[in-house]
């Protein structure tokens, strides 16, 4: 079995997240960025990135945790992380300029305040979660309370929530943050508790919020697919299974869409777009998003497909997210590698 984690900054290998963090936080980030590359193998466990003696303060020193090419979403142990049922947030990003790329985050904690991924708090800036498969049975799949400065990014993720909170919750930190939310799939909110939305934002924590929400698909969330609030909301080319996709104006939305018309087998977690899917070529071309959740280039010369998976992958394999497989075929691995 390949090593679980290889770091750029320390030139060592680790079997779990926390061992890497404990070592890295004693070292400077002002030289080499602290990139950690994950391989398929053991469960990497939970992680809190916080308290480094010299934390990154600019993009040039970003901390990036990413899955090695060909290992994205290859089953539960393919660069994956999971937790026990103990009350805990699975991945807690408490420093600025941190990116998670390509992880399978599987939160088993049952409490409504046990988050899968927490993207910053207070004045943390510049966090990014992209190309991740995120599942939760308790609280939010992703919650961000980050502050102002560099933009926070949530893009190319599949989020499945079987719990009590919204699938994705965004709220302001102490300063004016900007959130870019592109090409995600949000589904499953509605089991007891409260706030059963696909994506929800609020300003209740005291700051102002600017949001750009484009090319997303949200469906089967009991209280609504989109519930956005903020000082400035730009929303375009989103799809919902209810009538909320166009609640914030913008253009190119599709509402009241039958989910079975979009995906091959959504009831069993296969979010592969059908050949006739209304998501095909229905999005904006976004310069910051050039690949899909598997790392495959999005089609050039056409408007982007809406959602996390491009139809260009579909001739090669069905992608089953609910089962935790999202398993690339050999053809896909060649395209990613």
C-alpha positions in Angstrom: 0.0 0.0 0.0 1.3 3.4 -0.9 2.1 5.9 1.8 -0.8 8.0 3.0 0.7 11.5 3.0 3.8 13.0 1.4 4.6 16.7 2.2 6.5 19.1 0.1 7.7 21.3 2.9 9.0 18.6 5.2 9.8 15.9 2.7 8.4 13.2 5.0 5.5 10.7 4.9 2.7 10.3 7.4 -0.1 7.9 8.1 -2.6 10.5 9.3 -3.6 14.1 9.1 -2.8 15.1 12.6 0.8 13.8 12.6 1.5 16.0 9.6 -0.1 19.0 11.2 1.7 18.5 14.5 5.1 18.5 12.7 4.3 21.2 10.2 3.0 23.8 12.7 6.5 24.0 14.2 8.0 25.1 10.9 7.9 28.3 8.9 5.6 28.7 6.0 7.3 31.7 4.5 9.7 29.6 2.3 8.2 26.5 0.6 4.4 26.3 0.7 3.3 23.4 2.9 1.6 21.1 0.3 0.6 17.7 1.4 -0.2 15.0 -1.2 -2.5 12.2 -0.1 -2.5 8.6 -1.5 -5.1 5.9 -1.3 -4.5 3.9 1.9 -5.5 4.1 5.5 -8.2 6.3 7.0 -6.5 9.7 7.5 -8.6 10.7 10.5 -9.7 14.1 11.7 -7.7 17.3 11.4 -7.5 20.8 13.0 -5.1 23.2 11.2 -4.5 25.9 13.8 -1.9 27.6 15.9 1.1 27.6 13.6 4.0 29.8 14.8 4.3 31.3 11.3 0.9 30.9 9.5 0.5 31.8 5.9 -0.6 35.4 5.3 -0.6 35.4 1.5 -1.4 33.2 -1.5 2.3 32.4 -2.1 2.5 30.5 1.1 -0.8 28.6 0.8 -1.3 25.3 2.7 -2.7 22.8 0.2 -3.9 19.3 1.0 -4.7 17.3 -2.1 -5.2 13.8 -3.4 -2.6 12.4 -5.8 -3.5 12.0 -9.4 -5.5 8.8 -10.1 -6.5 8.5 -6.4 -9.4 10.9 -6.3 -12.6 9.2 -4.9 -11.3 5.7 -5.3 -13.5 4.2 -2.6 -13.7 5.1 1.0 -9.9 4.8 1.5 -8.9 6.7 -1.7 -7.4 9.7 -0.1 -10.4 9.6 2.2 -11.0 10.8 5.7 -13.7 9.7 8.1 -14.4 10.0 11.8 -16.0 8.0 14.6 -19.4 8.8 16.0 -17.8 11.0 18.8 -18.9 14.6 18.8 -16.4 16.4 16.7 -15.8 18.5 13.6 -14.0 16.3 11.1 -11.8 18.9 9.3 -11.3 22.3 10.9 -9.5 24.9 8.9 -8.6 27.7 11.4 -5.9 29.4 9.4 -6.0 31.5 6.3 -4.9 30.2 2.8 -5.7 26.6 3.2 -7.0 24.4 0.4 -8.6 20.9 0.5 -8.6 19.3 -2.9 -10.0 15.9 -3.9 -10.7 14.4 -0.5 -13.5 12.0 0.5 -14.8 13.4 3.8 -17.2 11.1 5.6 -18.6 12.4 8.9 -20.3 9.9 11.1 -20.9 12.2 14.1 -24.6 12.6 14.9 -24.8 16.0 16.6 -26.2 19.0 14.7 -23.0 21.0 15.6 -20.6 18.3 14.4 -19.5 19.6 11.1 -17.8 17.7 8.2 -15.6 20.6 7.1 -15.4 24.0 8.9 -13.8 26.6 6.6 -12.4 29.2 8.9 -13.7 31.4 11.6 -13.5 35.0 12.7 -11.0 36.7 10.3 -9.7 33.6 8.5 -9.4 34.4 4.8 -8.8 32.6 1.5 -9.9 29.0 2.4 -10.9 26.7 -0.5 -12.7 23.3 -0.6 -12.8 21.8 -4.1 -13.4 18.5 -5.9 -14.4 16.8 -2.7 -17.0 14.1 -2.0 -18.5 15.2 1.4 -21.1 13.2 3.3 -22.6 13.9 6.8 -25.1 12.2 8.9 -25.2 14.9 11.6 -24.5 18.6 11.0 -23.5 20.6 7.9 -21.3 19.0 5.2 -19.6 22.4 4.9 -19.9 25.5 7.1 -17.9 28.6 6.6 -17.7 31.5 9.0 -14.6 33.0 7.4 -13.7 36.7 7.4 -12.7 39.2 4.8 -9.6 39.5 2.6 -8.9 36.9 0.0 -12.1 35.1 -1.3 -13.3 31.8 0.1 -14.1 29.2 -2.6 -16.5 26.2 -2.6 -16.4 24.6 -6.0 -16.8 21.2 -7.8 -18.0 19.3 -4.7 -20.7 16.7 -4.1 -22.3 17.2 -0.7 -24.8 14.6 0.7 -26.4 15.3 4.0 -28.5 12.8 5.9 -28.6 14.9 9.0 -30.3 17.9 10.6 -28.5 20.9 9.2 -28.2 22.6 5.9 -26.0 20.8 3.4 -23.8 23.9 3.1 -24.0 26.9 5.5 -22.3 30.2 4.9 -22.2 33.0 7.4 -20.2 36.1 7.9 -17.1 36.4 10.1 -16.1 39.7 11.7 -15.1 41.3 8.5 -16.7 41.5 5.0 -16.0 38.1 3.3 -16.5 37.1 -0.3 -17.6 33.5 -1.1 -17.5 32.0 -4.6 -19.7 28.9 -4.9 -19.4 27.2 -8.2 -20.3 23.8 -9.7 -21.5 22.0 -6.6 -24.2 19.4 -5.9 -26.2 19.9 -2.6 -28.7 17.2 -1.5 -30.3 15.4 1.4 -31.1 18.0 4.1 -34.2 17.1 6.1 -33.9 14.7 8.9 -35.0 16.3 12.1 -33.4 19.3 13.7 -33.5 22.5 11.7 -32.3 24.4 8.6 -33.0 21.8 5.9 -31.6 23.8 3.0 -29.2 22.8 0.2 -27.2 26.0 0.5 -28.0 28.6 3.1 -26.3 31.9 3.9 -26.9 34.4 6.7 -25.4 37.6 8.2 -26.3 36.7 11.7 -22.7 36.5 13.0 -22.2 40.2 12.5 -20.5 40.7 9.2 -21.6 41.5 5.6 -21.5 38.8 2.9 -20.8 39.0 -0.8 -21.7 35.8 -2.6 -21.3 34.5 -6.2 -23.3 31.3 -6.6 -23.2 29.9 -10.1 -23.6 26.5 -12.0 -24.8 24.6 -8.9 -27.4 21.9 -8.6 -29.4 21.6 -5.4 -32.3 19.1 -4.9 -34.4 17.3 -2.4 -33.8 19.5 0.6 -36.9 19.8 2.8 -36.9 23.6 3.5 -35.6 24.7 0.1 -32.7 24.2 -2.2 -31.4 27.8 -2.1 -31.8 30.3 0.9 -29.3 33.1 0.3 -28.9 36.3 2.3 -26.2 39.0 2.0 -25.2 42.4 1.1 -24.4 41.4 -2.5 -25.6 38.2 -4.2 -24.8 37.2 -7.7 -26.6 34.1 -8.7 -26.7 32.6 -12.2 -27.3 29.3 -14.0 -28.3 27.3 -11.0 -30.7 24.3 -11.0 -33.2 23.4 -8.3 -35.8 20.7 -7.8 -38.1 23.4 -6.2 -38.7 27.0 -7.2 -35.8 28.6 -5.3 -33.0 28.7 -7.8 -34.0 32.0 -9.2 -35.0 33.7 -5.9 -32.0 36.0 -6.1 -32.4 37.2 -9.6 -29.7 36.5 -12.2 -30.1 34.6 -15.4 -30.0 31.1 -16.8 -31.6 29.3 -13.8 -33.8 26.2 -14.1 -36.5 25.6 -11.4 -38.8 22.7 -10.5 -36.6 20.3 -12.4 -37.2 16.6 -12.0 -34.0 15.2 -10.6 -34.5 12.0 -12.6 -34.1 14.1 -15.7 -30.7 15.4 -14.6 -28.9 12.3 -13.3 -28.7 8.6 -14.3 -29.7 7.3 -10.8 -29.9 9.9 -8.1 -31.8 7.7 -5.7 -28.7 5.5 -5.5 -26.2 8.3 -5.6 -25.2 8.1 -9.3 -24.9 11.8 -10.3 -23.7 11.1 -13.8 -25.6 13.5 -16.1 -27.8 11.9 -18.7 -27.2 12.5 -22.3 -30.4 14.5 -22.3 -29.8 16.2 -19.0 -30.9 19.8 -18.7 -27.5 20.4 -17.0 -25.6 19.9 -20.2 -24.1 23.1 -21.6 -26.5 25.1 -19.4 -23.9 26.9 -17.3 -21.5 29.8 -17.5 -17.9 29.4 -18.4 -16.0 30.2 -15.2 -12.3 30.9 -15.6 -11.5 29.6 -12.1 -13.0 26.2 -12.8 -11.3 24.4 -15.7 -11.9 20.8 -14.5 -14.6 18.8 -12.9 -14.6 16.8 -9.6 -12.5 14.0 -11.2 -10.0 16.5 -12.6 -11.1 16.0 -16.2 -11.0 19.2 -18.3 -14.4 20.8 -18.9 -15.4 21.0 -22.5 -14.0 23.9 -24.4 -16.0 25.7 -27.1 -19.3 25.1 -25.3 -21.0 26.5 -22.2 -20.0 24.5 -19.1 -22.2 21.7 -17.8 -23.9 22.6 -14.5 -22.9 20.6 -11.5 -19.8 18.8 -10.3 -19.5 16.2 -13.1 -19.1 17.0 -16.7 -20.9 14.8 -19.3 -17.6 14.2 -21.0 -16.9 11.5 -18.3 -20.2 9.7 -18.8 -19.3 7.5 -21.7 -16.7 5.9 -19.5 -18.3 5.2 -16.1 -21.2 5.8 -13.8 -20.2 7.6 -10.7 -21.9 6.5 -7.5 -21.4 8.9 -4.7 -23.8 7.6 -2.1 -22.1 4.3 -2.1 -18.8 6.0 -1.5 -17.3 4.6 -4.8 -17.0 7.5 -7.3 -14.5 5.0 -8.8 -12.7 6.0 -11.9 -12.3 3.5 -14.7 -8.9 2.8 -16.2 -9.9 5.3 -19.0 -10.6 8.0 -16.4 -7.4 7.3 -14.6 -5.5 7.9 -17.8 -7.3 11.2 -18.3 -6.5 12.2 -14.7 -2.9 11.0 -14.7 
